[in-house]
Amino acid sequence: MEENIERYPKKSGAGKWIVIAIVAVALLIFANTGLVVTYQNEYKLVKQFGKVVNIVSEPGLSFKIPFVQTADTLPKEILVYDLLPSDVITMDKKTMVCDSYVLWRISDPQKYIQTLNSRSYAEDRINTTVYNAMKNVISSMEQTEVISGRSGELAAEIRENIGTSMEQYGIDLISVETKHLDLPSDNKAAVYERMISERNNTAAQYTATGEAEATKIRTQTDNDVAISLSEAEAQAEKIIAEGEAEYMRILSAVYNDESRSEFYTFVRSLDAAKASLVGKNKTVILSEDSPMADIFNSIQ
């Protein structure tokens, strides 16, 4: 009897620890199946029988019904999708190889789950949308415009062409960047040679135009110089003629005055005599009937 009495407390103590263990296990199971831990870089989707009943977008702890509800994770950070290199044709029918990547993120988890429900489907949709936009933009540009637009203009036009078409899938396209945009390797050399030839032809045209303009300027300058010289010579001839006329007028006035006429004749005779004195011999011999001797003899 005493042995039986001693056994009951032992059984009671063991039962207590069993209960505690069961409660602990239940709490662990509840914590494992009922708590939802959400981190800063993710969304938590709480589903019940496959249907989303709650979306947790803020970091922290939340609850769900154990064994009935499940939690899935979607990335909240910016994602990178690398498109496969693809051929595109420009407006002037030139083929180019474009290698791009896209920065994107999930902006609306509800739409994303309803329309795509997986990252692979999302990337397929991004690939199709971006490629179509790239093809539309590049096909409206010539090859030289595409090459010169690598600094950002091309990416901006592609982004504008996409517009808001990805919002229906709960996706925000942040940017479309081009890593590599070049000619196909099989015709790159031929295209480069053609571009060099075109540049040489353009340079030759500029050179010919410059030479023609230079010839025109030189011809015009020569004509202007010839006209200026002709006008100057005509003006000089006019001045000379006016001077000679004035000279003859003065002579005529002198000869009309008898007193001045004799002096003028004398001075002119001296000038003539001076002009005849050349060399070392400074002697002038005049005959009596010489007109010059008559002038000197007539002087009183």
QUIRA-V209021 format. One record per residue. N is the residue number from 1. RES is the residue in three letters. PHI is phi in whole degrees, -180 to 180 (999 if undefined). OMEGA is omega in whole degrees, 0 to 359 (NA if undefined). Layout:
# QUIRA-V209021
n=N res=RES phi=PHI omega=OMEGA
n=N res=RES phi=PHI omega=OMEGA
This chain:
# QUIRA-V209021
n=1 res=MET phi=999 omega=179
n=2 res=GLU phi=-67 omega=178
n=3 res=GLU phi=-63 omega=179
n=4 res=ASN phi=-66 omega=181
n=5 res=ILE phi=-65 omega=181
n=6 res=GLU phi=-73 omega=182
n=7 res=ARG phi=-71 omega=185
n=8 res=TYR phi=-62 omega=178
n=9 res=PRO phi=-60 omega=178
n=10 res=LYS phi=-64 omega=177
n=11 res=LYS phi=-63 omega=181
n=12 res=SER phi=-64 omega=178
n=13 res=GLY phi=-65 omega=178
n=14 res=ALA phi=-64 omega=179
n=15 res=GLY phi=-65 omega=179
n=16 res=LYS phi=-62 omega=180
n=17 res=TRP phi=-69 omega=177
n=18 res=ILE phi=-65 omega=179
n=19 res=VAL phi=-61 omega=179
n=20 res=ILE phi=-61 omega=180
n=21 res=ALA phi=-64 omega=180
n=22 res=ILE phi=-63 omega=179
n=23 res=VAL phi=-62 omega=180
n=24 res=ALA phi=-63 omega=179
n=25 res=VAL phi=-63 omega=179
n=26 res=ALA phi=-63 omega=178
n=27 res=LEU phi=-65 omega=178
n=28 res=LEU phi=-64 omega=178
n=29 res=ILE phi=-63 omega=179
n=30 res=PHE phi=-65 omega=180
n=31 res=ALA phi=-64 omega=182
n=32 res=ASN phi=-76 omega=185
n=33 res=THR phi=-109 omega=184
n=34 res=GLY phi=-109 omega=180
n=35 res=LEU phi=-96 omega=178
n=36 res=VAL phi=-121 omega=179
n=37 res=VAL phi=-101 omega=181
n=38 res=THR phi=-113 omega=179
n=39 res=TYR phi=-95 omega=186
n=40 res=GLN phi=-64 omega=188
n=41 res=ASN phi=-102 omega=183
n=42 res=GLU phi=-152 omega=168
n=43 res=TYR phi=-105 omega=172
n=44 res=LYS phi=-114 omega=179
n=45 res=LEU phi=-106 omega=178
n=46 res=VAL phi=-92 omega=184
n=47 res=LYS phi=-115 omega=176
n=48 res=GLN phi=-131 omega=184
n=49 res=PHE phi=57 omega=176
n=50 res=GLY phi=85 omega=181
n=51 res=LYS phi=-104 omega=180
n=52 res=VAL phi=-74 omega=180
n=53 res=VAL phi=-111 omega=181
n=54 res=ASN phi=-159 omega=176
n=55 res=ILE phi=-122 omega=180
n=56 res=VAL phi=-102 omega=182
n=57 res=SER phi=-110 omega=180
n=58 res=GLU phi=-98 omega=180
n=59 res=PRO phi=-67 omega=178
n=60 res=GLY phi=141 omega=180
n=61 res=LEU phi=-104 omega=174
n=62 res=SER phi=-144 omega=187
n=63 res=PHE phi=-124 omega=173
n=64 res=LYS phi=-142 omega=182
n=65 res=ILE phi=-79 omega=182
n=66 res=PRO phi=-60 omega=176
n=67 res=PHE phi=66 omega=181
n=68 res=VAL phi=-108 omega=181
n=69 res=GLN phi=-109 omega=178
n=70 res=THR phi=-125 omega=181
n=71 res=ALA phi=-127 omega=174
n=72 res=ASP phi=-112 omega=184
n=73 res=THR phi=-117 omega=172
n=74 res=LEU phi=-122 omega=180
n=75 res=PRO phi=-71 omega=179
n=76 res=LYS phi=-107 omega=183
n=77 res=GLU phi=-80 omega=178
n=78 res=ILE phi=-73 omega=182
n=79 res=LEU phi=-110 omega=179
n=80 res=VAL phi=-118 omega=174
n=81 res=TYR phi=-121 omega=182
n=82 res=ASP phi=-96 omega=180
n=83 res=LEU phi=-74 omega=175
n=84 res=LEU phi=-72 omega=176
n=85 res=PRO phi=-58 omega=183
n=86 res=SER phi=-139 omega=178
n=87 res=ASP phi=-87 omega=175
n=88 res=VAL phi=-132 omega=184
n=89 res=ILE phi=-116 omega=180
n=90 res=THR phi=-81 omega=182
n=91 res=MET phi=-64 omega=178
n=92 res=ASP phi=-92 omega=172
n=93 res=LYS phi=63 omega=176
n=94 res=LYS phi=-107 omega=180
n=95 res=THR phi=-87 omega=177
n=96 res=MET phi=-134 omega=179
n=97 res=VAL phi=-103 omega=183
n=98 res=CYS phi=-117 omega=178
n=99 res=ASP phi=-124 omega=187
n=100 res=SER phi=-132 omega=172
n=101 res=TYR phi=-139 omega=186
n=102 res=VAL phi=-125 omega=170
n=103 res=LEU phi=-101 omega=183
n=104 res=TRP phi=-147 omega=177
n=105 res=ARG phi=-155 omega=178
n=106 res=ILE phi=-86 omega=181
n=107 res=SER phi=-98 omega=180
n=108 res=ASP phi=-135 omega=183
n=109 res=PRO phi=-59 omega=181
n=110 res=GLN phi=-62 omega=178
n=111 res=LYS phi=-64 omega=181
n=112 res=TYR phi=-60 omega=180
n=113 res=ILE phi=-67 omega=183
n=114 res=GLN phi=-70 omega=186
n=115 res=THR phi=-102 omega=186
n=116 res=LEU phi=-118 omega=172
n=117 res=ASN phi=71 omega=176
n=118 res=SER phi=-159 omega=182
n=119 res=ARG phi=-69 omega=180
n=120 res=SER phi=-63 omega=176
n=121 res=TYR phi=-64 omega=180
n=122 res=ALA phi=-63 omega=180
n=123 res=GLU phi=-68 omega=175
n=124 res=ASP phi=-61 omega=180
n=125 res=ARG phi=-67 omega=178
n=126 res=ILE phi=-63 omega=181
n=127 res=ASN phi=-59 omega=181
n=128 res=THR phi=-65 omega=182
n=129 res=THR phi=-65 omega=182
n=130 res=VAL phi=-68 omega=180
n=131 res=TYR phi=-63 omega=179
n=132 res=ASN phi=-61 omega=179
n=133 res=ALA phi=-65 omega=179
n=134 res=MET phi=-63 omega=180
n=135 res=LYS phi=-65 omega=180
n=136 res=ASN phi=-65 omega=182
n=137 res=VAL phi=-70 omega=183
n=138 res=ILE phi=-69 omega=179
n=139 res=SER phi=-69 omega=177
n=140 res=SER phi=-97 omega=182
n=141 res=MET phi=-125 omega=172
n=142 res=GLU phi=-80 omega=186
n=143 res=GLN phi=-60 omega=180
n=144 res=THR phi=-64 omega=178
n=145 res=GLU phi=-69 omega=179
n=146 res=VAL phi=-63 omega=182
n=147 res=ILE phi=-66 omega=182
n=148 res=SER phi=-74 omega=181
n=149 res=GLY phi=-93 omega=182
n=150 res=ARG phi=-72 omega=186
n=151 res=SER phi=-76 omega=178
n=152 res=GLY phi=141 omega=182
n=153 res=GLU phi=-65 omega=181
n=154 res=LEU phi=-64 omega=180
n=155 res=ALA phi=-62 omega=180
n=156 res=ALA phi=-65 omega=180
n=157 res=GLU phi=-69 omega=177
n=158 res=ILE phi=-65 omega=179
n=159 res=ARG phi=-63 omega=179
n=160 res=GLU phi=-68 omega=179
n=161 res=ASN phi=-66 omega=178
n=162 res=ILE phi=-68 omega=178
n=163 res=GLY phi=64 omega=182
n=164 res=THR phi=-108 omega=186
n=165 res=SER phi=-66 omega=182
n=166 res=MET phi=-87 omega=180
n=167 res=GLU phi=-67 omega=179
n=168 res=GLN phi=-66 omega=178
n=169 res=TYR phi=-101 omega=181
n=170 res=GLY phi=73 omega=183
n=171 res=ILE phi=-117 omega=176
n=172 res=ASP phi=-112 omega=175
n=173 res=LEU phi=-84 omega=183
n=174 res=ILE phi=-78 omega=179
n=175 res=SER phi=-161 omega=174
n=176 res=VAL phi=-120 omega=184
n=177 res=GLU phi=-116 omega=180
n=178 res=THR phi=-100 omega=177
n=179 res=LYS phi=-84 omega=187
n=180 res=HIS phi=-149 omega=178
n=181 res=LEU phi=-141 omega=187
n=182 res=ASP phi=-150 omega=179
n=183 res=LEU phi=-82 omega=173
n=184 res=PRO phi=-60 omega=185
n=185 res=SER phi=-64 omega=184
n=186 res=ASP phi=-74 omega=180
n=187 res=ASN phi=-122 omega=181
n=188 res=LYS phi=-65 omega=182
n=189 res=ALA phi=-63 omega=180
n=190 res=ALA phi=-64 omega=180
n=191 res=VAL phi=-67 omega=178
n=192 res=TYR phi=-62 omega=178
n=193 res=GLU phi=-64 omega=179
n=194 res=ARG phi=-66 omega=178
n=195 res=MET phi=-65 omega=178
n=196 res=ILE phi=-64 omega=179
n=197 res=SER phi=-63 omega=179
n=198 res=GLU phi=-64 omega=179
n=199 res=ARG phi=-66 omega=177
n=200 res=ASN phi=-65 omega=177
n=201 res=ASN phi=-63 omega=178
n=202 res=THR phi=-64 omega=179
n=203 res=ALA phi=-64 omega=179
n=204 res=ALA phi=-64 omega=178
n=205 res=GLN phi=-64 omega=178
n=206 res=TYR phi=-63 omega=180
n=207 res=THR phi=-64 omega=180
n=208 res=ALA phi=-63 omega=178
n=209 res=THR phi=-63 omega=179
n=210 res=GLY phi=-65 omega=179
n=211 res=GLU phi=-65 omega=178
n=212 res=ALA phi=-62 omega=179
n=213 res=GLU phi=-67 omega=178
n=214 res=ALA phi=-65 omega=177
n=215 res=THR phi=-62 omega=179
n=216 res=LYS phi=-62 omega=180
n=217 res=ILE phi=-66 omega=179
n=218 res=ARG phi=-63 omega=179
n=219 res=THR phi=-61 omega=179
n=220 res=GLN phi=-63 omega=179
n=221 res=THR phi=-66 omega=178
n=222 res=ASP phi=-61 omega=178
n=223 res=ASN phi=-64 omega=179
n=224 res=ASP phi=-64 omega=179
n=225 res=VAL phi=-65 omega=180
n=226 res=ALA phi=-61 omega=179
n=227 res=ILE phi=-65 omega=180
n=228 res=SER phi=-63 omega=179
n=229 res=LEU phi=-64 omega=180
n=230 res=SER phi=-62 omega=179
n=231 res=GLU phi=-65 omega=179
n=232 res=ALA phi=-66 omega=178
n=233 res=GLU phi=-63 omega=178
n=234 res=ALA phi=-63 omega=179
n=235 res=GLN phi=-65 omega=179
n=236 res=ALA phi=-64 omega=178
n=237 res=GLU phi=-60 omega=180
n=238 res=LYS phi=-65 omega=180
n=239 res=ILE phi=-65 omega=179
n=240 res=ILE phi=-62 omega=179
n=241 res=ALA phi=-62 omega=178
n=242 res=GLU phi=-65 omega=178
n=243 res=GLY phi=-65 omega=179
n=244 res=GLU phi=-64 omega=178
n=245 res=ALA phi=-63 omega=179
n=246 res=GLU phi=-65 omega=178
n=247 res=TYR phi=-62 omega=180
n=248 res=MET phi=-65 omega=179
n=249 res=ARG phi=-65 omega=179
n=250 res=ILE phi=-64 omega=178
n=251 res=LEU phi=-60 omega=180
n=252 res=SER phi=-62 omega=179
n=253 res=ALA phi=-66 omega=180
n=254 res=VAL phi=-68 omega=182
n=255 res=TYR phi=-66 omega=179
n=256 res=ASN phi=-73 omega=179
n=257 res=ASP phi=-99 omega=186
n=258 res=GLU phi=-62 omega=181
n=259 res=SER phi=-65 omega=179
n=260 res=ARG phi=-77 omega=183
n=261 res=SER phi=-62 omega=180
n=262 res=GLU phi=-62 omega=179
n=263 res=PHE phi=-64 omega=181
n=264 res=TYR phi=-65 omega=178
n=265 res=THR phi=-63 omega=179
n=266 res=PHE phi=-64 omega=180
n=267 res=VAL phi=-64 omega=179
n=268 res=ARG phi=-66 omega=177
n=269 res=SER phi=-65 omega=176
n=270 res=LEU phi=-62 omega=178
n=271 res=ASP phi=-63 omega=179
n=272 res=ALA phi=-65 omega=179
n=273 res=ALA phi=-65 omega=179
n=274 res=LYS phi=-63 omega=181
n=275 res=ALA phi=-68 omega=181
n=276 res=SER phi=-81 omega=180
n=277 res=LEU phi=-84 omega=180
n=278 res=VAL phi=-121 omega=180
n=279 res=GLY phi=72 omega=182
n=280 res=LYS phi=-83 omega=181
n=281 res=ASN phi=-81 omega=182
n=282 res=LYS phi=-107 omega=182
n=283 res=THR phi=-106 omega=177
n=284 res=VAL phi=-113 omega=180
n=285 res=ILE phi=-112 omega=182
n=286 res=LEU phi=-119 omega=174
n=287 res=SER phi=-80 omega=183
n=288 res=GLU phi=-67 omega=180
n=289 res=ASP phi=-91 omega=179
n=290 res=SER phi=-73 omega=178
n=291 res=PRO phi=-59 omega=181
n=292 res=MET phi=-72 omega=177
n=293 res=ALA phi=-65 omega=177
n=294 res=ASP phi=-61 omega=180
n=295 res=ILE phi=-65 omega=183
n=296 res=PHE phi=-71 omega=180
n=297 res=ASN phi=-71 omega=181
n=298 res=SER phi=-78 omega=182
n=299 res=ILE phi=-79 omega=181
n=300 res=GLN phi=-84 omega=NA
